Amino acid sequence: MAERTPWSLAGALRGLRGRKTIDDSTWEDLEEALLVADFGPDITEALMAQMRAQVAKYSTTDPEDLNRMLREALEERLAKHDTTLKLSDRPAVVLVVGVNGVGKTTTIGKLAKFVANSGRSVVVGAADTFRAAAVDQLATWAERAGVDIVRPQMEGQDPSAVAYQTVEWAIAHGTEIVIIDTAGRLQTKSGLMDELSKIRRVIEKQAPIAEVLLVLDATTGQNGLAQAEAFLEHAGVTGLVLTKLDGSAKGGFVLAVQERTGIPVKLVGNGEGIGDLAGFTPHAFAAALIG
């Protein structure tokens, strides 16, 4: 039995480009492809209206023209936000937040490797002291990434104390980048946000916070966004990291999440390996998405 090829937006669009003209079925199939790729109904409707207007404006019936127009429209929308990581402070302190289960600790390991690959020294702080396995898990990823780690000095230590000690360690050792893990869940939402506020306060006594990165699981789509709303509202999020992103099948979520939150996607992960995290580049992403 032949192996089934996974669905992708690029594959669906190749099928449309293979047609002789742009007709009603082209528009129907394009709309379906955008919805399946997780752009969401609002963005899909807006893109469809834009494409129809441009096809009419240039009086084209060539599906290749439609494909190019769509790629340009997506790139323009994706590029509205500054997607670069702000890591110029020394030390540059990065807080990583997100609900449990999105791959937050794994992402920190990958981020540490990503930053270390650019020649910067990195230390990670294990400030998720509410989850017993989190410290050991983070230590494993820090070892894989080849970076230092500051652990709690005792079981159940206050997370803000661990965060403080991590920044203190970085200043003492001249380490350039500090990445701090935080709790993904406490008993109440207010408790979680109070804890994050406390972490911020103690860090800012020593150094400014360069980035607050919210990790989202791209496969959960709008549900994941709903879970993360407390972080978006209270944690001062400056950038998004999308994990488990199958760029071909669910790539529309990148645009959907940027437009819904107003916060740029700065990093995308598309695999389980230590090297499977990359900076987000609108031009390259739009080209890969559309094919």
DOSEKE-838277 format. One record per residue: x, y, z of N, C-alpha, C in turn; residue in three letters. Coordinates in steps of 0.2 Angstrom, whole numbers, padded with zeros to 4 digits, always signed. Example, Ala and Ser with C-alpha at 12.3 -4.5 7.8 and 13.67 -1.06 7.14 Angstrom:
! residues 2
+0066-0028+0039+0062-0022+0039+0066-0016+0039ALA/+0064-0011+0035+0068-0005+0036+0064+0000+0039SER/
//
This chain:
! residues 291
+0004-0006+0000+0000+0000+0000+0004+0006+0000MET/+0003+0011-0004+0007+0017-0005+0006+0021+0001ALA/+0012+0025+0003+0012+0029+0009+0008+0035+0007GLU/+0003+0038+0011-0001+0044+0010+0004+0050+0011ARG/+0004+0054+0006+0008+0060+0006+0004+0065+0011THR/+0007+0068+0016+0004+0073+0021+0001+0079+0017PRO/-0005+0081+0019-0008+0087+0016-0003+0093+0017TRP/-0003+0098+0012+0001+0104+0013-0002+0109+0009SER/-0002+0116+0012-0005+0121+0008-0001+0122+0001LEU/+0006+0121+0001+0010+0122-0005+0007+0117-0010ALA/+0006+0110-0008+0004+0105-0012-0003+0107-0015GLY/-0008+0109-0011-0014+0111-0013-0014+0117-0018ALA/-0009+0122-0017-0009+0127-0022-0005+0125-0028LEU/-0001+0120-0028+0002+0117-0034-0003+0114-0039ARG/-0008+0111-0035-0014+0108-0039-0018+0114-0043GLY/-0019+0120-0039-0022+0125-0042-0018+0128-0048LEU/-0012+0129-0047-0008+0132-0052-0007+0128-0059ARG/-0009+0121-0058-0009+0117-0064-0015+0118-0068GLY/-0020+0122-0066-0026+0123-0070-0025+0128-0075ARG/-0029+0128-0080-0028+0132-0086-0031+0139-0085LYS/-0035+0140-0080-0038+0147-0079-0040+0148-0072THR/-0042+0154-0070-0045+0155-0063-0053+0155-0064ILE/-0056+0150-0061-0064+0150-0062-0067+0149-0055ASP/-0073+0148-0054-0077+0147-0048-0074+0142-0044ASP/-0072+0136-0047-0069+0131-0043-0062+0133-0040SER/-0058+0137-0043-0052+0139-0041-0053+0143-0034THR/-0058+0147-0034-0059+0151-0028-0062+0147-0022TRP/-0066+0142-0024-0069+0138-0019-0063+0134-0016GLU/-0059+0131-0020-0053+0127-0018-0048+0131-0014ASP/-0047+0137-0016-0042+0141-0012-0045+0143-0005LEU/-0051+0144-0005-0054+0146+0002-0053+0140+0006GLU/-0055+0134+0004-0055+0128+0008-0047+0127+0010GLU/-0042+0128+0006-0035+0126+0007-0033+0131+0013ALA/-0035+0137+0012-0033+0142+0018-0036+0140+0024LEU/-0042+0138+0024-0046+0136+0031-0042+0130+0034LEU/-0041+0125+0029-0037+0119+0032-0030+0121+0035VAL/-0027+0126+0032-0020+0128+0034-0021+0132+0040ALA/-0027+0133+0043-0027+0136+0050-0027+0144+0050ASP/-0028+0147+0044-0028+0154+0044-0034+0157+0048PHE/-0039+0153+0049-0045+0155+0052-0050+0159+0048GLY/-0056+0159+0049-0061+0162+0045-0060+0169+0043PRO/-0059+0173+0048-0058+0181+0047-0052+0182+0042ASP/-0046+0179+0043-0041+0181+0038-0042+0178+0032ILE/-0045+0172+0032-0046+0168+0025-0051+0173+0021THR/-0056+0176+0024-0061+0180+0021-0057+0186+0018GLU/-0053+0189+0022-0049+0195+0020-0045+0194+0014ALA/-0041+0188+0015-0037+0186+0009-0040+0185+0003LEU/-0046+0181+0003-0050+0180-0003-0052+0186-0006MET/-0055+0191-0002-0057+0197-0005-0051+0201-0008ALA/-0045+0201-0005-0040+0204-0008-0037+0201-0014GLN/-0038+0194-0015-0036+0191-0021-0040+0192-0027MET/-0047+0192-0025-0052+0193-0030-0051+0200-0033ARG/-0050+0205-0029-0049+0212-0031-0043+0213-0035ALA/-0037+0209-0033-0031+0210-0037-0032+0206-0044GLN/-0035+0201-0044-0036+0197-0050-0040+0201-0055VAL/-0045+0205-0052-0050+0209-0057-0046+0215-0059ALA/-0042+0218-0054-0038+0224-0056-0033+0223-0062LYS/-0030+0217-0062-0025+0216-0067-0027+0211-0073TYR/-0034+0210-0072-0037+0206-0078-0033+0200-0080SER/-0031+0196-0075-0028+0190-0076-0032+0184-0075THR/-0031+0179-0079-0034+0172-0078-0029+0167-0077THR/-0023+0169-0075-0017+0164-0075-0016+0162-0067ASP/-0017+0156-0065-0017+0154-0058-0010+0155-0055PRO/-0005+0155-0060+0002+0157-0057+0002+0164-0054GLU/-0001+0169-0058-0002+0176-0055-0005+0176-0048ASP/-0011+0172-0048-0014+0172-0041-0010+0169-0036LEU/-0006+0164-0037-0001+0161-0032+0004+0166-0030ASN/+0007+0170-0035+0012+0175-0033+0009+0181-0029ARG/+0003+0183-0031-0001+0188-0027-0002+0186-0020MET/-0004+0180-0019-0005+0177-0012+0001+0177-0008LEU/+0006+0175-0011+0013+0175-0007+0015+0182-0005ARG/+0014+0187-0010+0016+0193-0008+0011+0196-0003GLU/+0005+0194-0003+0000+0197+0002+0002+0194+0009ALA/+0003+0188+0009+0005+0184+0016+0012+0187+0018LEU/+0016+0188+0014+0023+0191+0017+0022+0198+0019GLU/+0018+0202+0016+0016+0209+0018+0013+0209+0025GLU/+0008+0204+0026+0005+0204+0033+0009+0201+0038ARG/+0013+0196+0036+0018+0193+0041+0023+0198+0043LEU/+0025+0203+0039+0031+0207+0040+0029+0214+0044ALA/+0023+0214+0046+0020+0220+0049+0024+0221+0056LYS/+0026+0215+0059+0029+0215+0066+0037+0214+0065HIS/+0040+0217+0070+0047+0216+0070+0049+0209+0074ASP/+0051+0204+0070+0052+0198+0073+0059+0196+0076THR/+0063+0201+0076+0070+0200+0079+0070+0200+0086THR/+0074+0195+0089+0075+0194+0096+0079+0200+0099LEU/+0077+0204+0104+0081+0209+0107+0086+0207+0112LYS/+0092+0206+0111+0097+0203+0115+0103+0207+0116LEU/+0102+0213+0116+0108+0218+0116+0110+0219+0123SER/+0106+0219+0128+0108+0220+0135+0113+0215+0137ASP/+0117+0217+0142+0122+0212+0145+0121+0213+0153ARG/+0119+0208+0156+0116+0202+0152+0109+0203+0149PRO/+0107+0200+0144+0101+0200+0141+0097+0195+0145ALA/+0091+0197+0148+0087+0192+0152+0081+0190+0148VAL/+0080+0184+0147+0074+0181+0143+0070+0177+0148VAL/+0064+0179+0149+0059+0175+0153+0055+0171+0148LEU/+0054+0165+0150+0050+0160+0145+0044+0158+0149VAL/+0038+0160+0146+0032+0158+0150+0027+0154+0145VAL/+0022+0151+0148+0017+0147+0144+0014+0141+0149GLY/+0008+0139+0147+0005+0134+0151+0009+0127+0150VAL/+0008+0123+0155+0011+0117+0155+0009+0112+0149ASN/+0014+0109+0146+0012+0104+0141+0013+0107+0134GLY/+0015+0113+0133+0016+0116+0127+0024+0115+0124VAL/+0028+0112+0129+0035+0111+0127+0039+0117+0129GLY/+0037+0120+0134+0041+0126+0137+0048+0124+0139LYS/+0049+0119+0143+0056+0117+0145+0060+0115+0139THR/+0057+0111+0135+0061+0109+0129+0063+0115+0125THR/+0059+0119+0124+0060+0125+0120+0066+0129+0123THR/+0066+0130+0129+0072+0133+0133+0078+0130+0131ILE/+0079+0123+0131+0085+0120+0129+0086+0121+0122GLY/+0082+0121+0117+0083+0123+0110+0085+0130+0109LYS/+0082+0135+0113+0083+0142+0113+0090+0143+0115LEU/+0092+0140+0120+0099+0140+0123+0104+0138+0118ALA/+0103+0133+0114+0107+0130+0109+0107+0135+0103LYS/+0102+0138+0101+0101+0143+0096+0105+0149+0097PHE/+0105+0151+0103+0109+0157+0105+0116+0156+0106VAL/+0118+0150+0109+0125+0148+0109+0128+0147+0103ALA/+0124+0145+0098+0127+0144+0091+0129+0150+0088ASN/+0127+0156+0090+0129+0162+0088+0135+0165+0091SER/+0138+0161+0096+0144+0163+0099+0143+0166+0106GLY/+0137+0166+0108+0135+0170+0115+0135+0165+0120ARG/+0138+0167+0126+0137+0163+0132+0131+0163+0135SER/+0128+0157+0138+0121+0157+0140+0121+0153+0147VAL/+0117+0155+0151+0115+0152+0157+0107+0151+0158VAL/+0105+0145+0160+0098+0145+0161+0096+0144+0168VAL/+0090+0147+0170+0088+0147+0177+0082+0142+0178GLY/+0082+0137+0183+0077+0133+0184+0072+0135+0189ALA/+0068+0141+0187+0064+0144+0192+0057+0141+0192ALA/+0056+0135+0188+0049+0132+0188+0050+0127+0194ASP/+0050+0129+0200+0051+0125+0206+0045+0121+0208THR/+0039+0123+0205+0033+0120+0207+0032+0113+0204PHE/+0035+0111+0199+0035+0105+0196+0041+0101+0197ARG/+0040+0095+0201+0046+0091+0203+0051+0090+0197ALA/+0048+0088+0192+0053+0085+0186+0056+0091+0182ALA/+0053+0097+0183+0055+0102+0178+0063+0104+0179ALA/+0065+0104+0185+0072+0106+0186+0077+0100+0182VAL/+0075+0094+0184+0079+0089+0181+0079+0089+0173ASP/+0073+0090+0171+0071+0090+0163+0075+0096+0160GLN/+0075+0102+0163+0079+0108+0161+0086+0106+0161LEU/+0089+0103+0166+0096+0101+0167+0098+0097+0161ALA/+0094+0092+0159+0096+0088+0154+0096+0092+0147THR/+0092+0096+0146+0092+0100+0140+0098+0105+0140TRP/+0099+0108+0146+0105+0112+0146+0112+0109+0145ALA/+0112+0102+0147+0118+0098+0145+0118+0097+0138GLU/+0113+0096+0135+0113+0094+0128+0115+0101+0124ARG/+0113+0106+0126+0114+0113+0123+0121+0115+0125ALA/+0124+0112+0130+0131+0114+0131+0131+0121+0135GLY/+0126+0122+0139+0126+0129+0143+0126+0127+0150VAL/+0127+0132+0154+0127+0132+0162+0119+0132+0164ASP/+0118+0130+0170+0112+0130+0173+0112+0132+0181ILE/+0108+0136+0183+0107+0138+0190+0101+0134+0193VAL/+0102+0130+0197+0096+0126+0200+0094+0129+0207ARG/+0088+0127+0209+0086+0129+0216+0091+0126+0221PRO/+0092+0130+0226+0097+0127+0232+0094+0123+0236GLN/+0087+0122+0236+0083+0118+0240+0077+0116+0237MET/+0074+0110+0239+0067+0109+0235+0062+0114+0237GLU/+0058+0116+0232+0053+0120+0233+0055+0127+0234GLY/+0061+0129+0233+0063+0136+0234+0059+0141+0230GLN/+0059+0147+0233+0055+0152+0229+0057+0153+0222ASP/+0053+0153+0217+0055+0154+0210+0059+0161+0209PRO/+0057+0166+0212+0060+0173+0211+0067+0173+0214SER/+0068+0169+0219+0075+0168+0222+0080+0165+0217ALA/+0077+0159+0214+0081+0156+0209+0082+0161+0203VAL/+0077+0164+0201+0078+0169+0195+0084+0174+0197ALA/+0083+0177+0203+0088+0182+0206+0095+0179+0206TYR/+0096+0173+0208+0102+0170+0209+0105+0168+0202GLN/+0101+0167+0197+0103+0166+0190+0106+0172+0187THR/+0103+0178+0188+0105+0184+0185+0112+0186+0189VAL/+0112+0185+0195+0118+0186+0199+0124+0182+0197GLU/+0122+0176+0195+0128+0171+0193+0130+0174+0186TRP/+0126+0176+0182+0127+0178+0175+0132+0185+0176ALA/+0130+0189+0180+0134+0195+0181+0141+0194+0184ILE/+0141+0189+0188+0148+0187+0191+0152+0184+0186ALA/+0149+0180+0182+0153+0176+0177+0154+0179+0170HIS/+0151+0185+0169+0151+0188+0163+0147+0185+0157GLY/+0142+0181+0159+0138+0177+0154+0133+0182+0151THR/+0133+0182+0144+0129+0186+0140+0121+0186+0140GLU/+0119+0180+0140+0112+0178+0140+0109+0174+0145ILE/+0104+0176+0148+0101+0173+0154+0094+0171+0152VAL/+0092+0164+0152+0085+0162+0150+0082+0158+0156ILE/+0077+0161+0158+0074+0159+0164+0067+0155+0163ILE/+0067+0149+0166+0060+0145+0165+0056+0147+0171ASP/+0049+0147+0170+0044+0149+0175+0039+0144+0175THR/+0035+0144+0180+0030+0140+0181+0024+0141+0176ALA/+0021+0135+0174+0016+0135+0169+0009+0135+0172GLY/+0009+0133+0179+0002+0132+0182+0003+0133+0189ARG/-0001+0137+0193-0002+0137+0200-0009+0135+0201LEU/-0011+0135+0207-0018+0134+0209-0023+0139+0206GLN/-0021+0145+0206-0026+0150+0203-0022+0154+0198THR/-0026+0157+0193-0023+0162+0188-0019+0168+0192LYS/-0022+0170+0197-0020+0176+0200-0013+0174+0204SER/-0013+0168+0206-0007+0166+0210-0001+0165+0205GLY/-0002+0163+0199+0003+0162+0194+0005+0169+0191LEU/+0001+0174+0190+0003+0180+0188+0006+0184+0193MET/+0004+0183+0200+0008+0186+0205+0015+0184+0206ASP/+0016+0177+0204+0023+0174+0204+0027+0177+0199GLU/+0024+0178+0193+0028+0181+0187+0030+0188+0189LEU/+0025+0192+0192+0026+0199+0193+0032+0199+0198SER/+0032+0195+0203+0038+0195+0208+0044+0193+0205LYS/+0044+0188+0200+0050+0186+0197+0053+0192+0193ILE/+0049+0196+0190+0051+0202+0186+0054+0207+0190ARG/+0051+0208+0196+0053+0214+0201+0060+0212+0203ARG/+0061+0206+0205+0068+0204+0208+0073+0204+0203VAL/+0071+0202+0196+0076+0202+0191+0078+0210+0189ILE/+0073+0214+0189+0074+0221+0187+0078+0225+0192GLU/+0079+0222+0198+0084+0226+0203+0091+0225+0200LYS/+0092+0220+0196+0099+0218+0194+0100+0220+0186GLN/+0095+0219+0182+0096+0220+0175+0089+0220+0172ALA/+0088+0224+0166+0082+0224+0163+0080+0218+0160PRO/+0074+0217+0159+0071+0211+0155+0071+0212+0148ILE/+0075+0208+0144+0075+0210+0137+0069+0207+0133ALA/+0067+0201+0135+0061+0198+0131+0057+0194+0136GLU/+0051+0194+0135+0046+0189+0138+0043+0185+0132VAL/+0045+0178+0132+0043+0174+0126+0038+0169+0129LEU/+0032+0170+0125+0026+0165+0127+0027+0159+0122LEU/+0027+0153+0125+0027+0147+0121+0020+0145+0119VAL/+0019+0144+0113+0012+0141+0111+0013+0135+0107LEU/+0008+0130+0108+0008+0124+0104+0004+0125+0098ASP/+0007+0125+0092+0003+0127+0086-0002+0122+0084ALA/-0001+0116+0087-0006+0111+0085-0013+0112+0088THR/-0013+0116+0094-0019+0117+0098-0023+0123+0095THR/-0020+0127+0090-0023+0132+0087-0026+0137+0092GLY/-0032+0139+0090-0036+0144+0094-0037+0142+0102GLN/-0037+0135+0103-0038+0133+0110-0032+0135+0114ASN/-0026+0134+0111-0020+0136+0114-0019+0143+0116GLY/-0022+0147+0111-0022+0154+0112-0026+0156+0118LEU/-0032+0153+0119-0037+0154+0124-0033+0153+0131ALA/-0030+0147+0131-0026+0145+0137-0021+0150+0139GLN/-0018+0153+0134-0013+0158+0136-0015+0165+0137ALA/-0021+0166+0137-0024+0173+0137-0021+0177+0143GLU/-0021+0173+0149-0019+0176+0155-0011+0179+0155ALA/-0007+0175+0151+0000+0177+0150+0000+0183+0146PHE/-0004+0183+0140-0004+0189+0136-0006+0195+0139LEU/-0011+0194+0144-0014+0200+0147-0009+0203+0153GLU/-0006+0198+0156-0003+0200+0162+0005+0200+0162HIS/+0008+0196+0158+0015+0194+0158+0020+0199+0154ALA/+0017+0204+0151+0021+0208+0147+0025+0205+0141GLY/+0021+0200+0138+0024+0196+0133+0027+0201+0127VAL/+0033+0199+0125+0036+0203+0119+0036+0199+0113THR/+0036+0192+0113+0037+0188+0107+0034+0181+0108GLY/+0032+0178+0103+0029+0171+0103+0034+0166+0100LEU/+0034+0160+0103+0037+0155+0101+0032+0149+0099VAL/+0032+0147+0093+0027+0142+0091+0031+0135+0091LEU/+0028+0130+0095+0031+0124+0095+0027+0119+0090THR/+0029+0113+0089+0026+0108+0085+0022+0111+0079LYS/+0026+0115+0075+0023+0119+0069+0025+0115+0063LEU/+0020+0111+0061+0021+0108+0054+0019+0114+0049ASP/+0025+0117+0047+0025+0123+0042+0020+0122+0036GLY/+0019+0116+0034+0015+0115+0028+0008+0114+0029SER/+0006+0111+0035-0001+0110+0036-0004+0115+0040ALA/-0001+0118+0045-0004+0122+0050-0001+0129+0050LYS/+0003+0131+0044+0007+0137+0044+0002+0143+0045GLY/-0004+0143+0043-0008+0149+0044-0009+0151+0051GLY/-0008+0147+0056-0008+0149+0063-0003+0154+0064PHE/+0002+0154+0061+0007+0160+0062+0004+0167+0061VAL/+0001+0167+0055-0002+0174+0054-0008+0175+0058LEU/-0012+0170+0060-0018+0171+0064-0016+0173+0071ALA/-0011+0170+0074-0009+0172+0081-0006+0179+0081VAL/-0002+0181+0076+0001+0187+0076-0005+0193+0076GLN/-0009+0192+0071-0015+0197+0070-0019+0197+0076GLU/-0021+0191+0079-0025+0191+0085-0022+0194+0091ARG/-0016+0193+0092-0012+0196+0098-0009+0202+0097THR/-0007+0204+0091-0003+0210+0090+0004+0209+0092GLY/+0006+0203+0094+0013+0201+0096+0017+0197+0091ILE/+0023+0199+0089+0026+0195+0084+0028+0188+0086PRO/+0028+0183+0081+0031+0177+0081+0039+0178+0080VAL/+0043+0176+0085+0050+0177+0085+0054+0171+0083LYS/+0051+0165+0085+0054+0158+0084+0049+0153+0083LEU/+0051+0148+0079+0047+0143+0077+0051+0136+0078VAL/+0047+0131+0081+0050+0125+0082+0046+0120+0077GLY/+0050+0115+0074+0046+0110+0070+0049+0103+0070ASN/+0052+0102+0076+0054+0095+0077+0056+0094+0084GLY/+0059+0088+0086+0060+0086+0093+0068+0087+0095GLU/+0072+0088+0090+0079+0089+0091+0081+0095+0094GLY/+0087+0095+0097+0090+0101+0100+0091+0107+0095ILE/+0092+0105+0089+0093+0110+0083+0087+0113+0080GLY/+0081+0110+0082+0075+0111+0078+0071+0117+0081ASP/+0074+0123+0081+0071+0129+0083+0075+0135+0078LEU/+0071+0139+0075+0074+0144+0071+0070+0151+0072ALA/+0074+0156+0070+0071+0162+0070+0066+0163+0064GLY/+0061+0167+0066+0056+0168+0061+0057+0173+0056PHE/+0057+0172+0049+0058+0176+0044+0052+0176+0039THR/+0048+0182+0039+0042+0182+0035+0043+0180+0028PRO/+0048+0183+0025+0049+0181+0017+0050+0174+0016HIS/+0055+0171+0020+0056+0164+0019+0050+0159+0021ALA/+0046+0161+0026+0041+0158+0029+0035+0158+0023PHE/+0034+0164+0021+0029+0164+0015+0030+0160+0009ALA/+0037+0160+0007+0039+0156+0002+0038+0149+0003ALA/+0040+0147+0009+0039+0139+0010+0032+0137+0011ALA/+0028+0142+0014+0021+0140+0015+0017+0140+0008LEU/+0019+0144+0003+0015+0144-0003+0018+0140-0008ILE/+0025+0139-0008+0028+0134-0013+0030+0138-0019GLY/
//
